């Protein structure tokens, strides 16, 4: 059960708690591998930015976001890997999970509320609706 666990991670408090839950679950069920997947949402730029290396800025931001998670996983003793992609987060998460045969996706939910979610959408909601496998969502309300 759950030999491979995928954790959608964006550096938020809820994604950190989702990571902690995923490690507990992985240890409890004897998972072989835990994978952190970080997705940078594509930013539409109307004009090129001069004298700015966007790839370098994204790499630095990704490192800043992922370093605490990597440190936590290193201390946990779990077998893990980390991947970063750019694009539509929900689509990347579900596609990656399906293509690599993950058995559960763990992610946080910021708890925007029904109005904001209806207007803005929710990555966790979209993943839960379209994933091929179970999705464990750690909600903001749980943390308080």
N, C-alpha and C positions, 0 to 999 in steps of 0.2 A: 504494500500500500504506500503510495506516494514516494517512489524511489527518486523522483526528480521533482524539485519544487522550484518554481519561478517566482521571484519577488520583484514586483514593479516598484522602483525606488526613485523618488524625486527630491530627497533630502528633507522633506517636511517631517513634522513630528509624527503624523499618522503613518507615514511610510517607514519611519524608524521603528515605531511600535509594531508595524506589520512584519518588519524584518525580525524583530525579537520573537514574535509569535511563530514565524516560519522556522527559526532555529529550534525553538522548543518542540514544535511539531516534528521537525526532521529528526531530532534526537530521540523522540518518543517512538517514532515508527521506523527508525533505522534507515533513513533516506541515504542514498548514495551521493547525491549532489544537490547543492543549492546554488541557484544562479540569480544574481542581481541584474536586472535589466533597467537601464536608465535611458529615457528617450527625451531628446531635446525637440520640442515642438518647432516646426519650421516657422521662421519669422519672415513675413513678406516685407521685403525692402523695396521701396519705390525708387530709390536712387542709390548708387554705390557709395560706400563710405570711404573717403580718401584717407590714406595713411593709417588704416586700422586693419589689423590682421584678425578677421573674425574667427578663423579656425583656431588661432592661438588663444583668443579670448574664450571660446567655447571649451577648449581643452583645459584651460586654467579653471574655469567654472566647474566643469565636470569633476576635476580632481578635488576641488574644494568640497563639492557635494558628496562625492563618493568616499573620501578618505575616512571619515568616521565609521562608515559602514564596513569598509575593508578592515579597519583596525578591530572592530567588534568581531567580525567573522574570523579573523586571524586568531584572536584570543579564544573563540568558541571551540576551536578544533575541528570545525566542519570543513568538508571538502567543498570548495566553492569556486565560482568563476564570475567575472564581471564583464558586461557588454554595454556599450553605449551606441545609440543610433539616433538619427534625426528623422523627423517625420511626424505623422499622426500617431500620438501615443497609444490610443486604444487599438488601432490597426496593427501597429508594430508589435505590441504585447501579445495580442491574440494570434497573429501570424507566427511569431517566433515560438510561442508555446506549442502551437499545432505542428509546425515544421520539425521541431526538435523533441516531440513526444513528451512534453511535460505533463504531469498528472494532476497538478494543482497550481493555481496562480494565487499568490498572496499579495494584497495591496491595501493601502490606506484609503480613507474617504474623508474628505474635509467637511462633509455635512453642510453643504451650501444651503439646504432647504429646498422645498419643492418648487418654489417660484424661480429661484436662480437656476436650479437644475433644468427646469423646463425651458428656460430662455437660453442658458449658456451651455447646457449639456454637462455631462459628467463622465470623465474617463472611466471611473470604476463602474458606473452604470452601463456604459457601452461595452466594457470588457465582460461584465457579468452576463449581458444579453447575447454576446456573440462568441464567447470562448467555447472550445470543444470539451473543456474539462471543468471541474469544480473551481469556483473562485471564492477565496476566503477574504472578506473585506473587514478590515479593522476600522470601525467608525470613530469619529471624533468624540461622540458622546461617551464612548467607552472609556476614554482617557480622563475624563473629568471626575 
